[in-house]
Amino acid sequence: MLDPNNGTNIPLLEVTPLALKHTKACQSLDQLAMEGIWTKEHWQNELKNPRHICLGIWHVQKLLALVCSQLIVDELHLTSLAVHPKYRRQGLAKLILTSLFDKARHSGACLATLEVSSKNLAAIYLYKDLGFKTRGMRPCYYKGGDHALIQWLKLN
C-alpha cells in the first residue's frame, strides 16, 4: 500500500488493476470528473482489452482516481486520466501515473504519449512535472474547440 499523505485525510491508498467488473465505477468517475466522455460500451472495451493497462485508486470501495492506456509495441498511449473532484491536488494523479509508467516499462514500453487540452493548465503542469514535452498540436480537437497538445515522455 502507498501513502502519499500530502495533507489528505485518506490513510492508505493502493493502486490496483481495473477489470470489467469495475465498469460502473469507471463510468461514475468519468461522469463526475470528465462529464461522461465515454459510454458504457467504451469502458467495457477499454477494461477487457489485454493490451490496455487500466489502474485505479480506491478508498472504502470508492474509486478516487483512474488511468487507462493502450500499449502499442513499445509506446504507451494514455487514453484517460480522472481524479474525483473532491480528491484533486492531493497527489493521486501523480501516484497513479507513476504506477502506470512502472508497469509500462515492465511491459517493454520506451515512450509514453498523450493529448491534453491546451486550456487544462493543471494537467499541463502535472505532465511537465513528470517530464512530458509538447511535440505537436491538434487544432480544435476537443468539444468547444480547444486544441490538443500532443505530449511525449521517454520512459527509460
Backbone torsions as a table, in degrees:
resi	resn	phi	psi	omega
1	MET	NA	148.1	-178.3
2	LEU	-111.5	147.1	-179.0
3	ASP	-130.2	92.6	179.5
4	PRO	-68.8	-29.9	177.4
5	ASN	33.0	50.5	175.8
6	ASN	-89.7	53.3	-179.7
7	GLY	82.6	5.0	-178.8
8	THR	-85.1	154.5	176.3
9	ASN	-92.5	10.7	177.0
10	ILE	-86.4	113.9	-171.6
11	PRO	-64.1	-62.4	-177.3
12	LEU	-132.2	136.1	-179.0
13	LEU	-123.2	145.5	179.3
14	GLU	-130.6	133.3	174.7
15	VAL	-90.0	123.6	-177.1
16	THR	-131.4	155.9	176.9
17	PRO	-65.0	144.5	173.5
18	LEU	-96.2	146.9	-179.1
19	ALA	-132.9	175.7	-178.6
20	LEU	-53.8	-34.3	-179.7
21	LYS	-65.6	-11.9	-179.9
22	HIS	-97.0	10.0	-176.6
23	THR	-53.6	-48.6	-176.5
24	LYS	-63.0	-41.8	179.2
25	ALA	-65.0	-39.3	178.0
26	CYS	-65.3	-43.2	177.8
27	GLN	-61.0	-41.8	-179.4
28	SER	-64.6	-45.6	178.8
29	LEU	-67.0	-39.0	176.2
30	ASP	-57.0	-46.2	-179.1
31	GLN	-63.0	-44.8	-178.2
32	LEU	-67.9	-45.2	-171.2
33	ALA	-94.1	-26.2	-172.8
34	MET	-132.9	16.2	178.5
35	GLU	61.2	30.0	173.9
36	GLY	67.2	57.8	-177.4
37	ILE	-74.7	-21.9	-178.6
38	TRP	-116.6	148.1	175.5
39	THR	-82.7	170.1	175.9
40	LYS	-58.2	-42.3	-179.0
41	GLU	-64.6	-40.1	177.7
42	HIS	-61.9	-45.0	177.9
43	TRP	-61.4	-43.0	179.7
44	GLN	-61.4	-44.4	178.4
45	ASN	-63.0	-40.4	-180.0
46	GLU	-63.5	-44.6	-173.0
47	LEU	-77.6	-22.8	-177.3
48	LYS	-97.6	-9.3	-177.7
49	ASN	-75.8	122.7	-177.7
50	PRO	-67.9	-16.8	178.0
51	ARG	-90.1	2.3	178.3
52	HIS	-103.1	141.8	173.9
53	ILE	-111.2	116.2	179.8
54	CYS	-125.0	126.8	-176.7
55	LEU	-127.3	154.0	177.8
56	GLY	-137.8	157.5	171.5
57	ILE	-117.7	123.5	-176.3
58	TRP	-114.9	152.8	169.4
59	HIS	-145.1	118.0	-179.5
60	VAL	48.2	55.7	177.3
61	GLN	59.4	23.3	176.7
62	LYS	-116.9	125.7	179.1
63	LEU	-77.7	114.4	-177.6
64	LEU	-93.5	-30.5	-178.1
65	ALA	-154.4	152.1	175.9
66	LEU	-146.5	154.5	171.6
67	VAL	-141.6	138.4	176.1
68	CYS	-128.4	148.3	-177.7
69	SER	-154.9	165.0	179.0
70	GLN	-125.3	131.3	178.0
71	LEU	-97.1	115.5	179.3
72	ILE	-119.0	105.8	-175.1
73	VAL	54.1	-104.8	-178.6
74	ASP	-114.0	18.7	179.0
75	GLU	-117.4	135.2	176.3
76	LEU	-102.3	120.6	179.1
77	HIS	-106.4	112.6	176.9
78	LEU	-73.3	128.7	-178.0
79	THR	-109.5	-24.1	-178.4
80	SER	-160.7	138.6	173.4
81	LEU	-142.3	126.0	-179.8
82	ALA	-142.2	140.9	173.6
83	VAL	-128.2	132.9	178.2
84	HIS	-52.3	132.4	-176.9
85	PRO	-53.5	-33.0	-179.5
86	LYS	-73.9	-13.5	-175.0
87	TYR	-118.3	17.4	179.0
88	ARG	-74.5	158.2	178.5
89	ARG	62.5	32.6	177.0
90	GLN	-122.8	10.5	176.2
91	GLY	91.4	4.0	-176.7
92	LEU	-68.2	-41.1	-179.6
93	ALA	-63.4	-43.7	179.5
94	LYS	-64.9	-41.6	179.1
95	LEU	-61.1	-47.9	-176.2
96	ILE	-71.7	-36.4	178.0
97	LEU	-67.8	-40.5	177.3
98	THR	-60.6	-42.3	176.9
99	SER	-64.1	-41.8	178.2
100	LEU	-60.8	-46.2	-178.6
101	PHE	-63.7	-36.8	176.2
102	ASP	-62.7	-45.8	178.7
103	LYS	-64.2	-40.0	-179.5
104	ALA	-64.8	-44.1	176.8
105	ARG	-58.7	-43.9	179.9
106	HIS	-62.5	-27.8	178.9
107	SER	-91.2	4.4	175.2
108	GLY	99.4	7.4	179.9
109	ALA	-75.6	138.1	177.0
110	CYS	-108.8	-24.3	-176.8
111	LEU	-133.2	151.3	172.3
112	ALA	-126.2	143.7	178.6
113	THR	-137.5	155.2	179.0
114	LEU	-158.6	167.2	172.3
115	GLU	-120.4	136.8	179.9
116	VAL	-136.7	142.2	178.8
117	SER	-62.4	135.6	179.3
118	SER	-63.6	-13.8	178.6
119	LYS	-97.7	-4.9	-178.7
120	ASN	-90.6	77.0	-174.0
121	LEU	-63.4	-37.1	179.3
122	ALA	-60.4	-44.8	179.0
123	ALA	-67.7	-41.0	179.7
124	ILE	-59.2	-44.0	179.4
125	TYR	-67.5	-38.4	176.6
126	LEU	-60.0	-49.8	-177.9
127	TYR	-64.7	-37.6	177.1
128	LYS	-62.8	-42.5	178.8
129	ASP	-61.1	-31.2	178.8
130	LEU	-84.4	-6.3	176.6
131	GLY	105.3	3.6	179.0
132	PHE	-67.5	147.3	176.6
133	LYS	-124.6	137.7	176.8
134	THR	-76.2	127.2	-177.4
135	ARG	-121.9	-0.7	179.4
136	GLY	-178.0	179.1	-179.0
137	MET	-147.9	143.3	172.5
138	ARG	-112.6	108.6	-177.9
139	PRO	-64.3	140.6	174.4
140	CYS	49.7	41.1	-174.7
141	TYR	-77.4	-36.2	-174.3
142	TYR	-97.1	159.7	173.8
143	LYS	-52.7	133.3	-178.0
144	GLY	92.0	-3.5	175.4
145	GLY	89.7	5.4	178.7
146	ASP	-64.5	145.4	176.3
147	HIS	-81.2	150.6	174.2
148	ALA	-102.0	126.1	171.6
149	LEU	-88.7	130.1	178.7
150	ILE	-95.3	119.2	-175.1
151	GLN	-119.6	149.4	-178.7
152	TRP	-131.1	150.8	176.7
153	LEU	-140.8	130.8	171.9
154	LYS	-79.2	129.4	-176.8
155	LEU	-93.2	-14.0	-178.2
156	ASN	-116.6	NA	NA
